[in-house]
Amino acid sequence: MFFAKTLLVIDLSSKCSSLVIKALKKRAQLYAAKAYSRQLDKSGNYIDLQKVFFIAISNCNLLPDEVDYVSTHNIRDVKTNGHYLKDFQFVFIELPKFTKSRVEQLESIVDRWLFFFKYAEETTDEDLRKIAEKAPIIKLAYDELDKFRWNEKDLIAYEERIMDLRKEEGILAQKLDDATEKGRQEERIEVAKNLLKAGVSIDIIAQTTGLTVNEVKDLI
């Protein structure tokens, strides 16, 4: 069981020259490649490389008009359009193409996040209440923007709420880490068994999978 690495780049600059647009598309591919290659440890266990998802939120139109405001890109075979190399995925979110300007038009959590990025400074308390009913987490994002205007009592209450959320996130993250490690160990064992069946030496199997020599011997 593996979890993908996600890179998020938010560029809300109003500078949308062709050079800026080209640079952002190049950066997307560079950052994804770096995130992928940096996972490779000294043991050279390519099997443990995790997928990389690159998400860009831009205040510029990066792609042609026929491409929707949220578009997903991956590596495809030019003849069959088959998706065989699956470790890279790029998601571009182009705010100028997002034309929903009223809360009543928002249909999904993605729409609500994009509304936040595009109209945060203009959102009324009534609109915020409607958004919070559907997506409480976005209410926290609005609060984060607004908290510099709070009094000390409100700020303390907010920070205590954030601490509680982070504590819950920490517990969940630990559970996910435990599950991930268990899943990795199971996958290493499965690979080792297949290599043993193929007649590969124990030392090479240990080096390839990251298992110890004794762990491999126990599978015989």
N, C-alpha and C positions, 0 to 999 in steps of 0.2 A: 504494500500500500504506500503510495507516494503522494506528496502534496506539491503542487506547482508553485514556482516563484512568480510573484506578481510585481511588476514595476509600474508605478503611477507617475506620470508627468503632467502637471497642470500649467499651462502657459496661457494666461489671460491678458497678455500684452495686446495692445491695439495696433502694433506694428505688424502689418501683414504683407510685406514685400515678397516678391518671388524668391529672393535670397533667404529670407526668414523661413518661408514655407519649405523650401528645399532642405534647409539645414535641419528643421525639426524631423522631417522624414528620414534623413540620414542618421540623426541622433537616435531615433527609435530603433533602427537596426543595430547600431553600434552598442547601445545600452543592453539590448536583449542578448547580443553575442557575448558581451562581457559577463553578464549575469550567468549565462550558461557555462562559459569556460571556467569561471572562478569556482564552480562547484567541484571541479576535478581535483581531488586530493592527490597527495604524493603516491598513493598506492595505485592510482590509475584505474579505479573502479568505474568504468564508463556506465555500467548498468545502473548506478545510483544517480545519474544525472536526472534532475527533475525538469519538467516542462517549464517554459518561461512564457508568461502572459505580459505583454506590454500594453498599457492603457494610456492614451494621450487625450487630454481634454484641452481643446484649443479655442481661442477666440478668433481664429482665422479659418477660412475654408481651405483645407489642405488638399482635397480631392475634387474631381469634377462634379458638376451639379447633379448628375444622375445618381451619384452615390449618396445614400441616406445619411442623416446626421449621426447615426451610430453605425459604423461599418466594421466588419471583422475580416481579417486577412490571414491566410496561412499558406503553407507551401503545397503546391499542387503540381501533378504531372501535366505537362503541356498538351499531351495528346488525349489522355483518358480523363483528365480532371480529378484523378484519384488522389486522395489525401493519405499519403504513405509516410511522409516525414512529419511527425505530429508534435515535435517538441517546441515549436515556435508559433505563437499566435499574437497578432497585433490588433488592437481595437482602437479606432480613432473616433473621437466624439467632437464634432464640429458645431460649436454653439451658435454661429450665425444661421445655420440651417434649422435650428430648433425654433419653430415659430409659435409654439403654444405659449401664450402670454397671460392666460387666466387659469386659476387653480382648477376650475371645473373641467378644463380640457385634459388635465393630467390623468393618464390611464395606468401608469405603472410606477414602481419604485425608481426606475431609471428616469422616467419623465420628471419625477419629483426632485431627484438629485440635480438634473440639468436645470430645472427651474431655479433651484437654489443657487447654482453657479452663475446663472445669467441674471437673476433678478433679486438677489439677496438684499441689496440695499434698498429696493423699492417695495419689498413685501410688507403688506399691512398686517396688523395683529390678527385680524379676522382670517386672512389668507393663511397665516401661520397656524392658526388653530385648526383649520381644515386639513392642512398638510400633516400636522402632528397626529391627527386622528388616524390617518392612513400609514404614516411612517414616523414613529416617535424618534427614531435615531436622527432624523433630519432636524428635528426640533433642537437636539443637542448642538448640531452644527450652527444653527441660527443663534443659539445662546452663546456659543463660543465667540461669534462675531460681536455680539452685543454686550458681553460681560464687562467691558471696560467702562460702561456707564452705570454699573450696579453700585449699590452701597455695600459696605463691608459685610453686613449680615447676609445679603443675597449672595455675595461672592463666596462666603464660607459654605453656605448651604449647597451651592452649585459644585464646589470643589469636593465636598463630602460625597455628593451623588456620583461624581466622576470616579472617586476612589473606590466606591462600592462596585461600579461597573468594571473598573480595571481589575479588581479582586476576582470578580466572576470570570472575566476574560482570562486571567492568569490560571485559574483552576481548569477552565476549558482547554487552554493551550497545553497545560501539563498532560491532560488526558489525551489530547491529540498527539503529543510527542510520544507518549507511551504506546499508543496504538500504531503510530508510524514506525517506531523501532521494532515492535512486534511483527508488523507487516514486512519490514525489510528483512528481518531475520528469517522469516518463513520463505521469502522469495529467494534469499541466498541459499537456503537449504535445498529448495527445489532445483535451483540451477546446479548446485553441487551434485545432487543425485543424478541429474541428466548427464553431467560431465563424467561422473564415475561410470555410468553405463556406456559412455562412448570411449572409455579406456584412457581418459586423461589422468596424468599422474596426480597424486595427492598434493604435492608441493605447488603445482601450477593451479590446481583448483583452489587451494587456500589463498594464493596470491590474487587470483581472479575475483573470488567472491568476498574476500575479507574475513572468512572464517579461519579459525585456528586449525593447525594440522590435526590436532586431537579431535576437534569437532567434525572434521571431514572423515577421519577414521571411524568415528562413532556411527557414521551413516552406512558403512560397509556391512 
